């Protein structure tokens, strides 16, 4: 591929240290699932390894295996669905696993080889986990084997997108009932609820472990989270975006007024224009839904409009107002060019989606370079 993603090591280390300073090394679980939110699992691990993280979180056991292959010796928490057939892989990788179904719990308790499990309770997400009403029953069931009950956890459903956190408070109240059921049995697992947003703005979520994901990469979970943090601390300079994405101009052509540009003839030049082609399309991860007048890239520090439909492997931009633009010049799709900056959130917004999705869908075959 002709585009390139750069990973700013200093920014990643700074973000990690920011959260480490808030919750402590032993309680910080950096989430590197989904190719490290599109940043590149290997590259992110290479940057974090000298910081000696105590925990890393993934979604799949295959990701845990890759981390072990890369040399990680710390704790790995697999947060995705866990099924009985995954027991051998969990043992092989020495991973902690989320357990939230009767089938998985029965299998783990029956395993002759101990498996560290984190019992997940569904306090309001309606995704995976046991009902809080079953906490006392499950605590009794697992109490004969306390060594395998590594954690008890839940997941917030509505912290990022709101300024008021009534629903999160209700979830915490339910989780407190769960916690007390395990404490009453004399069990001492790690209790954890917090993700990026709740770690930043919900002090009540401060417990034994914090699963910090998108904000590790310098991204605010949402504008509401950013505003809430600003109200709390008076400062929003704690996070720095880690990823930039750029590609060369592969052709520059003149187009007459009236000429159509791109598939479907959705864009027609109203004047003479200079059009440049970038070797990036929706296969590489630039959303097709961002086609049209709302989307831009940066060339020579200027915003250049995306014209016509984004193709599978190419996109066209208007460089009429950048007369110096030529083949080989670099276009910035995410990142800074001079005084201008395009955030992942802004690009995602043009496609009516979120920066989580945009970053996670960046093609893993694009070269990731640590700078």
Steps between C-alpha positions, in 0.01 A plus 500: 500500500616852425359676806676491837393530861741650750485431872644774719679312775540802727126567492413138579742492792365832624140378488591180682685696767205736535270211593768329706522818703124500556446135598844342555693244297347192663146623432551614141398248234585641158257375236677394179218303339402531133857559382543754779201701378650497152836631614679165461529249783870432446592867469302601808647216702853599396439850634334388822734212584774719657232645732445148637118498503348270759192424287398501136143439383390333177176361357623168360732230627680518164601854596623372835710241320652770280592704806673198653686446173614863514639434848242640740529332841234693691131434549275485193127547544282363219179703509311338212252213521651184648377153404597159641696403188740788571625350825817344349599833342440684827724255681768519232514879504458527878228757438229631728159466335158658535238242598137602472298193402398187693664279236837673532487508878421130523786417265752715687402349835538152352842565348774310684743775402415827676384788281488855634151630431336840538129448562306758299163629617259682273390808695337674205691443177290196396792353313673229699519402864298352783198673653596679824221308675711186458806644676448322834432169325811530282717614789396188690569284195857628451597544866661152526752611234588862590834479319331505158269794578742768384243773446138610506400766251237684299492737203344845485239565234468878512791702629660636184208677336333684787583777746277351769583150620180379661500173309862430588414569864222241480746250353745569781227443758423162344870415487539588868241233578704255294820603677348451845386150408859397429640683802247320719649170381849615597609528135750769407501533120585816307184705459493714187258705293692785342582565135663814355210738560416382850867508599510862387173637638332253737688486832252244637636249247847503657551141610769235456549511122440750219457381142622805306450472124443781251648769723828313522537609138428864576134493402224641718217245517261780404462875512279457806785318678740778406264767634439307822873461555552871429238590759669272752864588446504824301741341253471269198867478403556159653443303179689520171393321179744225412408417140552687173408373153640629175541403136665641186321666212528249215363722223400861445276586203310798360124467467277728292179655624212258456715188532373227734737355759476149644250215506133577451572849363407640841739798469518736204765768474343845500828655384842400379659296775820316587428157638746281687469128567594343833555119512260452791140382491252315714707181485783686670258641755386840378119478526302509176227680691736799524470556124383843397539860600548450875830309499851642468866401509801723553749585225775759559317599817175576317164325521416335168148372441432137416306500171292219357453167668779340700607197298618164628868592479508865390344837569504830314558840657480859377846663500403799285591741781833326563686580177825351627342156548673235291539124473689366799385767744355368823134528593407470868179308566527504880748721678667837474636690202621846593233689691222266388400182683258221408396285794371145474177626651455763230558250221262254666237769531497552122391137470247528783695256715739512797876511521506156667366346179716707268821407680412133545427467128835633382631218285754295698717464189576873497856546623514630858817691576610607848636853506 
